[in-house]
Amino acid sequence: MMKGFIKRIWDWLIERLNSIRRDRLYHFIAGLIIAAFFCITLKMGVWCFVPVVFAGFIKEFIDQWRGQDFDWVDFAATLAGGLLIALFVL
């Protein structure tokens, strides 16, 4: 009984993860790495989120400069990665 329930939850989770565009996942991971870098090397604490905001904005600004649209969802994915690290710091 419990085994089937856990399998359904696992399958649902894997389905959700597979539905995320790979580009958005890269933005999320980039936010994680940037925040972790500034948190660990510069001991910025919760302020490690600030460089993530700048990096995400600059990336989307460069995309717009190249003729693509400013993708707010990609920007939010970058921020979400940084926010996760900032929450761990708290």
Gaussian input, Z-matrix of N, CA and C with variables (Angstrom, degrees):
# hf/3-21g

backbone

0 1
 N
 C     1     B1
 C     2     B2     1     A1
 N     3     B3     2     A2     1     D1
 C     4     B4     3     A3     2     D2
 C     5     B5     4     A4     3     D3
 N     6     B6     5     A5     4     D4
 C     7     B7     6     A6     5     D5
 C     8     B8     7     A7     6     D6
 N     9     B9     8     A8     7     D7
 C    10    B10     9     A9     8     D8
 C    11    B11    10    A10     9     D9
 N    12    B12    11    A11    10    D10
 C    13    B13    12    A12    11    D11
 C    14    B14    13    A13    12    D12
 N    15    B15    14    A14    13    D13
 C    16    B16    15    A15    14    D14
 C    17    B17    16    A16    15    D15
 N    18    B18    17    A17    16    D16
 C    19    B19    18    A18    17    D17
 C    20    B20    19    A19    18    D18
 N    21    B21    20    A20    19    D19
 C    22    B22    21    A21    20    D20
 C    23    B23    22    A22    21    D21
 N    24    B24    23    A23    22    D22
 C    25    B25    24    A24    23    D23
 C    26    B26    25    A25    24    D24
 N    27    B27    26    A26    25    D25
 C    28    B28    27    A27    26    D26
 C    29    B29    28    A28    27    D27
 N    30    B30    29    A29    28    D28
 C    31    B31    30    A30    29    D29
 C    32    B32    31    A31    30    D30
 N    33    B33    32    A32    31    D31
 C    34    B34    33    A33    32    D32
 C    35    B35    34    A34    33    D33
 N    36    B36    35    A35    34    D34
 C    37    B37    36    A36    35    D35
 C    38    B38    37    A37    36    D36
 N    39    B39    38    A38    37    D37
 C    40    B40    39    A39    38    D38
 C    41    B41    40    A40    39    D39
 N    42    B42    41    A41    40    D40
 C    43    B43    42    A42    41    D41
 C    44    B44    43    A43    42    D42
 N    45    B45    44    A44    43    D43
 C    46    B46    45    A45    44    D44
 C    47    B47    46    A46    45    D45
 N    48    B48    47    A47    46    D46
 C    49    B49    48    A48    47    D47
 C    50    B50    49    A49    48    D48
 N    51    B51    50    A50    49    D49
 C    52    B52    51    A51    50    D50
 C    53    B53    52    A52    51    D51
 N    54    B54    53    A53    52    D52
 C    55    B55    54    A54    53    D53
 C    56    B56    55    A55    54    D54
 N    57    B57    56    A56    55    D55
 C    58    B58    57    A57    56    D56
 C    59    B59    58    A58    57    D57
 N    60    B60    59    A59    58    D58
 C    61    B61    60    A60    59    D59
 C    62    B62    61    A61    60    D60
 N    63    B63    62    A62    61    D61
 C    64    B64    63    A63    62    D62
 C    65    B65    64    A64    63    D63
 N    66    B66    65    A65    64    D64
 C    67    B67    66    A66    65    D65
 C    68    B68    67    A67    66    D66
 N    69    B69    68    A68    67    D67
 C    70    B70    69    A69    68    D68
 C    71    B71    70    A70    69    D69
 N    72    B72    71    A71    70    D70
 C    73    B73    72    A72    71    D71
 C    74    B74    73    A73    72    D72
 N    75    B75    74    A74    73    D73
 C    76    B76    75    A75    74    D74
 C    77    B77    76    A76    75    D75
 N    78    B78    77    A77    76    D76
 C    79    B79    78    A78    77    D77
 C    80    B80    79    A79    78    D78
 N    81    B81    80    A80    79    D79
 C    82    B82    81    A81    80    D80
 C    83    B83    82    A82    81    D81
 N    84    B84    83    A83    82    D82
 C    85    B85    84    A84    83    D83
 C    86    B86    85    A85    84    D84
 N    87    B87    86    A86    85    D85
 C    88    B88    87    A87    86    D86
 C    89    B89    88    A88    87    D87
 N    90    B90    89    A89    88    D88
 C    91    B91    90    A90    89    D89
 C    92    B92    91    A91    90    D90
 N    93    B93    92    A92    91    D91
 C    94    B94    93    A93    92    D92
 C    95    B95    94    A94    93    D93
 N    96    B96    95    A95    94    D94
 C    97    B97    96    A96    95    D95
 C    98    B98    97    A97    96    D96
 N    99    B99    98    A98    97    D97
 C   100   B100    99    A99    98    D98
 C   101   B101   100   A100    99    D99
 N   102   B102   101   A101   100   D100
 C   103   B103   102   A102   101   D101
 C   104   B104   103   A103   102   D102
 N   105   B105   104   A104   103   D103
 C   106   B106   105   A105   104   D104
 C   107   B107   106   A106   105   D105
 N   108   B108   107   A107   106   D106
 C   109   B109   108   A108   107   D107
 C   110   B110   109   A109   108   D108
 N   111   B111   110   A110   109   D109
 C   112   B112   111   A111   110   D110
 C   113   B113   112   A112   111   D111
 N   114   B114   113   A113   112   D112
 C   115   B115   114   A114   113   D113
 C   116   B116   115   A115   114   D114
 N   117   B117   116   A116   115   D115
 C   118   B118   117   A117   116   D116
 C   119   B119   118   A118   117   D117
 N   120   B120   119   A119   118   D118
 C   121   B121   120   A120   119   D119
 C   122   B122   121   A121   120   D120
 N   123   B123   122   A122   121   D121
 C   124   B124   123   A123   122   D122
 C   125   B125   124   A124   123   D123
 N   126   B126   125   A125   124   D124
 C   127   B127   126   A126   125   D125
 C   128   B128   127   A127   126   D126
 N   129   B129   128   A128   127   D127
 C   130   B130   129   A129   128   D128
 C   131   B131   130   A130   129   D129
 N   132   B132   131   A131   130   D130
 C   133   B133   132   A132   131   D131
 C   134   B134   133   A133   132   D132
 N   135   B135   134   A134   133   D133
 C   136   B136   135   A135   134   D134
 C   137   B137   136   A136   135   D135
 N   138   B138   137   A137   136   D136
 C   139   B139   138   A138   137   D137
 C   140   B140   139   A139   138   D138
 N   141   B141   140   A140   139   D139
 C   142   B142   141   A141   140   D140
 C   143   B143   142   A142   141   D141
 N   144   B144   143   A143   142   D142
 C   145   B145   144   A144   143   D143
 C   146   B146   145   A145   144   D144
 N   147   B147   146   A146   145   D145
 C   148   B148   147   A147   146   D146
 C   149   B149   148   A148   147   D147
 N   150   B150   149   A149   148   D148
 C   151   B151   150   A150   149   D149
 C   152   B152   151   A151   150   D150
 N   153   B153   152   A152   151   D151
 C   154   B154   153   A153   152   D152
 C   155   B155   154   A154   153   D153
 N   156   B156   155   A155   154   D154
 C   157   B157   156   A156   155   D155
 C   158   B158   157   A157   156   D156
 N   159   B159   158   A158   157   D157
 C   160   B160   159   A159   158   D158
 C   161   B161   160   A160   159   D159
 N   162   B162   161   A161   160   D160
 C   163   B163   162   A162   161   D161
 C   164   B164   163   A163   162   D162
 N   165   B165   164   A164   163   D163
 C   166   B166   165   A165   164   D164
 C   167   B167   166   A166   165   D165
 N   168   B168   167   A167   166   D166
 C   169   B169   168   A168   167   D167
 C   170   B170   169   A169   168   D168
 N   171   B171   170   A170   169   D169
 C   172   B172   171   A171   170   D170
 C   173   B173   172   A172   171   D171
 N   174   B174   173   A173   172   D172
 C   175   B175   174   A174   173   D173
 C   176   B176   175   A175   174   D174
 N   177   B177   176   A176   175   D175
 C   178   B178   177   A177   176   D176
 C   179   B179   178   A178   177   D177
 N   180   B180   179   A179   178   D178
 C   181   B181   180   A180   179   D179
 C   182   B182   181   A181   180   D180
 N   183   B183   182   A182   181   D181
 C   184   B184   183   A183   182   D182
 C   185   B185   184   A184   183   D183
 N   186   B186   185   A185   184   D184
 C   187   B187   186   A186   185   D185
 C   188   B188   187   A187   186   D186
 N   189   B189   188   A188   187   D187
 C   190   B190   189   A189   188   D188
 C   191   B191   190   A190   189   D189
 N   192   B192   191   A191   190   D190
 C   193   B193   192   A192   191   D191
 C   194   B194   193   A193   192   D192
 N   195   B195   194   A194   193   D193
 C   196   B196   195   A195   194   D194
 C   197   B197   196   A196   195   D195
 N   198   B198   197   A197   196   D196
 C   199   B199   198   A198   197   D197
 C   200   B200   199   A199   198   D198
 N   201   B201   200   A200   199   D199
 C   202   B202   201   A201   200   D200
 C   203   B203   202   A202   201   D201
 N   204   B204   203   A203   202   D202
 C   205   B205   204   A204   203   D203
 C   206   B206   205   A205   204   D204
 N   207   B207   206   A206   205   D205
 C   208   B208   207   A207   206   D206
 C   209   B209   208   A208   207   D207
 N   210   B210   209   A209   208   D208
 C   211   B211   210   A210   209   D209
 C   212   B212   211   A211   210   D210
 N   213   B213   212   A212   211   D211
 C   214   B214   213   A213   212   D212
 C   215   B215   214   A214   213   D213
 N   216   B216   215   A215   214   D214
 C   217   B217   216   A216   215   D215
 C   218   B218   217   A217   216   D216
 N   219   B219   218   A218   217   D217
 C   220   B220   219   A219   218   D218
 C   221   B221   220   A220   219   D219
 N   222   B222   221   A221   220   D220
 C   223   B223   222   A222   221   D221
 C   224   B224   223   A223   222   D222
 N   225   B225   224   A224   223   D223
 C   226   B226   225   A225   224   D224
 C   227   B227   226   A226   225   D225
 N   228   B228   227   A227   226   D226
 C   229   B229   228   A228   227   D227
 C   230   B230   229   A229   228   D228
 N   231   B231   230   A230   229   D229
 C   232   B232   231   A231   230   D230
 C   233   B233   232   A232   231   D231
 N   234   B234   233   A233   232   D232
 C   235   B235   234   A234   233   D233
 C   236   B236   235   A235   234   D234
 N   237   B237   236   A236   235   D235
 C   238   B238   237   A237   236   D236
 C   239   B239   238   A238   237   D237
 N   240   B240   239   A239   238   D238
 C   241   B241   240   A240   239   D239
 C   242   B242   241   A241   240   D240
 N   243   B243   242   A242   241   D241
 C   244   B244   243   A243   242   D242
 C   245   B245   244   A244   243   D243
 N   246   B246   245   A245   244   D244
 C   247   B247   246   A246   245   D245
 C   248   B248   247   A247   246   D246
 N   249   B249   248   A248   247   D247
 C   250   B250   249   A249   248   D248
 C   251   B251   250   A250   249   D249
 N   252   B252   251   A251   250   D250
 C   253   B253   252   A252   251   D251
 C   254   B254   253   A253   252   D252
 N   255   B255   254   A254   253   D253
 C   256   B256   255   A255   254   D254
 C   257   B257   256   A256   255   D255
 N   258   B258   257   A257   256   D256
 C   259   B259   258   A258   257   D257
 C   260   B260   259   A259   258   D258
 N   261   B261   260   A260   259   D259
 C   262   B262   261   A261   260   D260
 C   263   B263   262   A262   261   D261
 N   264   B264   263   A263   262   D262
 C   265   B265   264   A264   263   D263
 C   266   B266   265   A265   264   D264
 N   267   B267   266   A266   265   D265
 C   268   B268   267   A267   266   D266
 C   269   B269   268   A268   267   D267

   B1=1.4580
   B2=1.5320
   B3=1.3353
   B4=1.4587
   B5=1.5232
   B6=1.3361
   B7=1.4507
   B8=1.5238
   B9=1.3227
   B10=1.4650
   B11=1.5230
   B12=1.3263
   B13=1.4632
   B14=1.5275
   B15=1.3350
   B16=1.4605
   B17=1.5208
   B18=1.3147
   B19=1.4627
   B20=1.5215
   B21=1.3234
   B22=1.4783
   B23=1.5203
   B24=1.3291
   B25=1.4704
   B26=1.5189
   B27=1.3294
   B28=1.4647
   B29=1.5220
   B30=1.3386
   B31=1.4654
   B32=1.5262
   B33=1.3336
   B34=1.4630
   B35=1.5307
   B36=1.3397
   B37=1.4575
   B38=1.5310
   B39=1.3141
   B40=1.4605
   B41=1.5280
   B42=1.3066
   B43=1.4671
   B44=1.5280
   B45=1.3209
   B46=1.4684
   B47=1.5264
   B48=1.3317
   B49=1.4640
   B50=1.5271
   B51=1.3217
   B52=1.4611
   B53=1.5187
   B54=1.3307
   B55=1.4647
   B56=1.5324
   B57=1.3370
   B58=1.4650
   B59=1.5202
   B60=1.3189
   B61=1.4685
   B62=1.5210
   B63=1.3181
   B64=1.4618
   B65=1.5266
   B66=1.3173
   B67=1.4649
   B68=1.5251
   B69=1.3097
   B70=1.4678
   B71=1.5195
   B72=1.3142
   B73=1.4572
   B74=1.5256
   B75=1.3305
   B76=1.4635
   B77=1.5257
   B78=1.3299
   B79=1.4645
   B80=1.5269
   B81=1.3283
   B82=1.4603
   B83=1.5271
   B84=1.3265
   B85=1.4637
   B86=1.5270
   B87=1.3337
   B88=1.4685
   B89=1.5242
   B90=1.3311
   B91=1.4599
   B92=1.5236
   B93=1.3312
   B94=1.4659
   B95=1.5262
   B96=1.3349
   B97=1.4669
   B98=1.5232
   B99=1.3210
   B100=1.4697
   B101=1.5243
   B102=1.3231
   B103=1.4692
   B104=1.5251
   B105=1.3238
   B106=1.4640
   B107=1.5239
   B108=1.3283
   B109=1.4558
   B110=1.5260
   B111=1.3291
   B112=1.4582
   B113=1.5293
   B114=1.3071
   B115=1.4624
   B116=1.5209
   B117=1.3251
   B118=1.4651
   B119=1.5221
   B120=1.3440
   B121=1.4631
   B122=1.5266
   B123=1.3186
   B124=1.4641
   B125=1.5224
   B126=1.3226
   B127=1.4759
   B128=1.5322
   B129=1.3489
   B130=1.4611
   B131=1.5266
   B132=1.3063
   B133=1.4614
   B134=1.5102
   B135=1.3181
   B136=1.4592
   B137=1.5276
   B138=1.3141
   B139=1.4635
   B140=1.5265
   B141=1.3258
   B142=1.4676
   B143=1.5289
   B144=1.3113
   B145=1.4614
   B146=1.5309
   B147=1.3190
   B148=1.4721
   B149=1.5281
   B150=1.3496
   B151=1.4671
   B152=1.5292
   B153=1.3149
   B154=1.4618
   B155=1.5195
   B156=1.3248
   B157=1.4668
   B158=1.5217
   B159=1.3287
   B160=1.4665
   B161=1.5262
   B162=1.3296
   B163=1.4633
   B164=1.5276
   B165=1.3202
   B166=1.4652
   B167=1.5136
   B168=1.3206
   B169=1.4589
   B170=1.5269
   B171=1.3258
   B172=1.4694
   B173=1.5228
   B174=1.3312
   B175=1.4675
   B176=1.5207
   B177=1.3134
   B178=1.4637
   B179=1.5238
   B180=1.3198
   B181=1.4607
   B182=1.5267
   B183=1.3381
   B184=1.4660
   B185=1.5241
   B186=1.3229
   B187=1.4686
   B188=1.5189
   B189=1.3360
   B190=1.4614
   B191=1.5261
   B192=1.3019
   B193=1.4558
   B194=1.5291
   B195=1.3312
   B196=1.4639
   B197=1.5218
   B198=1.3132
   B199=1.4551
   B200=1.5117
   B201=1.3226
   B202=1.4607
   B203=1.5250
   B204=1.3023
   B205=1.4645
   B206=1.5229
   B207=1.3365
   B208=1.4679
   B209=1.5197
   B210=1.3167
   B211=1.4614
   B212=1.5273
   B213=1.3247
   B214=1.4576
   B215=1.5240
   B216=1.3191
   B217=1.4659
   B218=1.5339
   B219=1.3372
   B220=1.4655
   B221=1.5252
   B222=1.3230
   B223=1.4635
   B224=1.5292
   B225=1.3274
   B226=1.4672
   B227=1.5297
   B228=1.3299
   B229=1.4673
   B230=1.5234
   B231=1.3326
   B232=1.4610
   B233=1.5270
   B234=1.3146
   B235=1.4639
   B236=1.5301
   B237=1.3111
   B238=1.4636
   B239=1.5370
   B240=1.3294
   B241=1.4603
   B242=1.5218
   B243=1.3227
   B244=1.4620
   B245=1.5155
   B246=1.3069
   B247=1.4658
   B248=1.5226
   B249=1.3267
   B250=1.4586
   B251=1.5217
   B252=1.3223
   B253=1.4602
   B254=1.5313
   B255=1.3270
   B256=1.4673
   B257=1.5308
   B258=1.3139
   B259=1.4590
   B260=1.5245
   B261=1.3311
   B262=1.4602
   B263=1.5217
   B264=1.3269
   B265=1.4527
   B266=1.5274
   B267=1.3313
   B268=1.4701
   B269=1.5099
   A1=109.63
   A2=117.79
   A3=121.76
   A4=110.47
   A5=117.00
   A6=121.57
   A7=110.83
   A8=117.76
   A9=122.31
   A10=111.66
   A11=116.43
   A12=121.19
   A13=110.86
   A14=116.42
   A15=120.81
   A16=110.20
   A17=117.98
   A18=121.70
   A19=110.74
   A20=117.40
   A21=120.10
   A22=110.80
   A23=117.41
   A24=120.67
   A25=109.98
   A26=116.77
   A27=120.84
   A28=110.86
   A29=117.14
   A30=120.95
   A31=111.29
   A32=117.08
   A33=121.10
   A34=110.42
   A35=116.44
   A36=121.04
   A37=110.86
   A38=117.66
   A39=121.34
   A40=110.44
   A41=118.02
   A42=121.71
   A43=110.76
   A44=117.25
   A45=121.11
   A46=110.74
   A47=116.72
   A48=119.96
   A49=111.24
   A50=117.13
   A51=120.14
   A52=112.95
   A53=117.30
   A54=119.85
   A55=112.63
   A56=117.53
   A57=121.20
   A58=108.81
   A59=116.25
   A60=119.54
   A61=109.14
   A62=115.72
   A63=121.03
   A64=111.10
   A65=118.09
   A66=122.03
   A67=111.28
   A68=116.97
   A69=120.32
   A70=110.93
   A71=115.79
   A72=119.69
   A73=110.01
   A74=117.56
   A75=121.21
   A76=111.22
   A77=116.98
   A78=120.37
   A79=110.33
   A80=116.49
   A81=121.21
   A82=110.79
   A83=116.15
   A84=120.78
   A85=110.70
   A86=116.89
   A87=120.17
   A88=110.52
   A89=117.14
   A90=120.19
   A91=111.92
   A92=116.44
   A93=120.47
   A94=111.00
   A95=115.94
   A96=120.40
   A97=111.45
   A98=117.01
   A99=120.40
   A100=110.31
   A101=116.51
   A102=119.84
   A103=111.02
   A104=117.30
   A105=119.75
   A106=110.90
   A107=116.78
   A108=120.72
   A109=111.32
   A110=116.27
   A111=119.60
   A112=111.68
   A113=117.02
   A114=120.06
   A115=111.21
   A116=116.42
   A117=120.56
   A118=111.89
   A119=117.18
   A120=119.26
   A121=112.93
   A122=116.98
   A123=119.61
   A124=113.25
   A125=116.69
   A126=121.95
   A127=111.67
   A128=115.07
   A129=120.22
   A130=113.66
   A131=117.16
   A132=119.68
   A133=110.84
   A134=116.73
   A135=121.44
   A136=111.16
   A137=117.71
   A138=121.44
   A139=112.35
   A140=117.96
   A141=120.73
   A142=110.72
   A143=116.85
   A144=121.70
   A145=111.97
   A146=117.32
   A147=121.70
   A148=112.48
   A149=120.31
   A150=118.86
   A151=113.04
   A152=117.64
   A153=121.01
   A154=110.01
   A155=116.64
   A156=120.49
   A157=109.93
   A158=116.29
   A159=119.95
   A160=111.42
   A161=117.69
   A162=121.21
   A163=111.29
   A164=116.74
   A165=120.20
   A166=111.83
   A167=116.03
   A168=119.68
   A169=111.13
   A170=116.81
   A171=120.38
   A172=110.27
   A173=117.59
   A174=120.81
   A175=111.17
   A176=117.40
   A177=120.21
   A178=111.23
   A179=117.78
   A180=120.83
   A181=110.38
   A182=116.95
   A183=120.79
   A184=110.51
   A185=117.26
   A186=120.21
   A187=111.00
   A188=116.46
   A189=120.74
   A190=110.39
   A191=117.16
   A192=122.00
   A193=111.01
   A194=116.69
   A195=122.23
   A196=112.78
   A197=117.80
   A198=121.38
   A199=114.77
   A200=117.53
   A201=120.61
   A202=108.86
   A203=115.76
   A204=120.00
   A205=110.65
   A206=115.20
   A207=121.10
   A208=105.93
   A209=117.30
   A210=122.07
   A211=109.73
   A212=115.00
   A213=120.38
   A214=111.88
   A215=117.43
   A216=119.74
   A217=109.79
   A218=117.79
   A219=120.30
   A220=110.54
   A221=115.98
   A222=120.96
   A223=110.20
   A224=116.43
   A225=120.87
   A226=111.18
   A227=117.52
   A228=120.49
   A229=110.27
   A230=117.05
   A231=120.63
   A232=109.99
   A233=115.95
   A234=119.97
   A235=111.49
   A236=117.07
   A237=120.34
   A238=110.61
   A239=116.78
   A240=119.48
   A241=112.14
   A242=116.34
   A243=120.21
   A244=111.91
   A245=115.93
   A246=119.75
   A247=111.01
   A248=116.99
   A249=119.68
   A250=111.06
   A251=117.35
   A252=120.25
   A253=110.03
   A254=117.13
   A255=120.45
   A256=110.28
   A257=117.92
   A258=120.16
   A259=111.56
   A260=116.91
   A261=119.80
   A262=111.06
   A263=116.90
   A264=121.06
   A265=110.40
   A266=115.66
   A267=119.33
   A268=109.64
   D1=-54.73
   D2=-177.59
   D3=-67.64
   D4=-35.39
   D5=-179.37
   D6=-61.27
   D7=-42.25
   D8=178.85
   D9=-65.93
   D10=-37.47
   D11=179.31
   D12=-65.42
   D13=-44.96
   D14=179.66
   D15=-65.73
   D16=-38.70
   D17=178.09
   D18=-62.91
   D19=-41.59
   D20=178.31
   D21=-63.91
   D22=-41.04
   D23=177.62
   D24=-64.33
   D25=-44.19
   D26=179.47
   D27=-61.43
   D28=-46.23
   D29=179.18
   D30=-61.79
   D31=-39.58
   D32=178.08
   D33=-63.79
   D34=-43.31
   D35=179.78
   D36=-63.69
   D37=-45.42
   D38=179.22
   D39=-63.28
   D40=-39.67
   D41=177.76
   D42=-62.10
   D43=-42.22
   D44=178.96
   D45=-65.66
   D46=-43.30
   D47=179.80
   D48=-64.68
   D49=-37.06
   D50=178.81
   D51=-71.65
   D52=-19.97
   D53=179.99
   D54=-82.19
   D55=-10.58
   D56=179.15
   D57=-76.99
   D58=131.63
   D59=176.07
   D60=-61.71
   D61=139.38
   D62=-177.13
   D63=-59.07
   D64=-36.10
   D65=179.22
   D66=-61.86
   D67=-40.58
   D68=179.65
   D69=-68.40
   D70=-35.35
   D71=176.37
   D72=-64.27
   D73=-39.46
   D74=176.96
   D75=-63.64
   D76=-38.95
   D77=176.96
   D78=-62.93
   D79=-43.33
   D80=179.23
   D81=-61.21
   D82=-46.15
   D83=-179.72
   D84=-64.96
   D85=-38.89
   D86=177.62
   D87=-61.69
   D88=-41.54
   D89=176.77
   D90=-62.24
   D91=-40.06
   D92=176.73
   D93=-61.05
   D94=-47.62
   D95=-175.72
   D96=-66.49
   D97=-44.42
   D98=-179.36
   D99=-61.84
   D100=-47.80
   D101=-179.27
   D102=-63.96
   D103=-42.60
   D104=179.85
   D105=-64.17
   D106=-40.44
   D107=179.00
   D108=-59.26
   D109=-50.50
   D110=-178.02
   D111=-70.37
   D112=-30.39
   D113=178.57
   D114=-70.51
   D115=-42.07
   D116=-175.73
   D117=-80.17
   D118=-47.43
   D119=-172.79
   D120=-79.81
   D121=-39.95
   D122=-176.68
   D123=-103.21
   D124=1.24
   D125=178.78
   D126=51.51
   D127=47.53
   D128=-176.44
   D129=-80.77
   D130=-13.22
   D131=-178.88
   D132=65.88
   D133=-137.32
   D134=-178.78
   D135=-65.93
   D136=-22.56
   D137=-179.73
   D138=-69.13
   D139=-4.60
   D140=176.96
   D141=-63.77
   D142=-12.70
   D143=178.34
   D144=-72.75
   D145=-27.65
   D146=-176.69
   D147=-61.74
   D148=-48.32
   D149=177.59
   D150=-61.86
   D151=-27.72
   D152=177.78
   D153=-66.41
   D154=-41.03
   D155=177.90
   D156=-61.39
   D157=-46.60
   D158=179.51
   D159=-63.22
   D160=-45.17
   D161=-178.42
   D162=-63.65
   D163=-43.14
   D164=178.93
   D165=-64.32
   D166=-42.30
   D167=179.62
   D168=-66.14
   D169=-43.74
   D170=-179.84
   D171=-63.11
   D172=-41.86
   D173=178.90
   D174=-60.17
   D175=-46.40
   D176=-179.57
   D177=-70.57
   D178=-32.89
   D179=176.03
   D180=-64.44
   D181=-41.73
   D182=177.34
   D183=-64.30
   D184=-40.84
   D185=176.15
   D186=-58.91
   D187=-42.36
   D188=179.46
   D189=-66.63
   D190=-38.60
   D191=179.06
   D192=-64.17
   D193=-32.54
   D194=177.88
   D195=-79.25
   D196=-0.82
   D197=176.68
   D198=102.74
   D199=1.65
   D200=176.54
   D201=-91.74
   D202=171.84
   D203=178.12
   D204=-83.53
   D205=151.95
   D206=171.98
   D207=-73.28
   D208=110.00
   D209=-175.48
   D210=-92.93
   D211=104.96
   D212=-177.52
   D213=-66.94
   D214=-28.66
   D215=179.91
   D216=-70.88
   D217=-39.81
   D218=174.64
   D219=-62.39
   D220=-42.00
   D221=178.01
   D222=-61.00
   D223=-43.43
   D224=179.43
   D225=-66.53
   D226=-34.95
   D227=178.04
   D228=-65.48
   D229=-39.56
   D230=176.83
   D231=-63.25
   D232=-45.21
   D233=179.64
   D234=-63.97
   D235=-36.53
   D236=-179.50
   D237=-63.40
   D238=-40.16
   D239=176.62
   D240=-62.26
   D241=-43.88
   D242=178.34
   D243=-67.52
   D244=-37.41
   D245=-179.77
   D246=-65.99
   D247=-35.19
   D248=178.21
   D249=-62.06
   D250=-42.67
   D251=177.60
   D252=-65.97
   D253=-42.30
   D254=179.49
   D255=-61.28
   D256=-36.95
   D257=178.03
   D258=-68.30
   D259=-35.96
   D260=175.90
   D261=-65.09
   D262=-34.47
   D263=179.73
   D264=-66.25
   D265=-38.18
   D266=178.61
   D267=-61.98

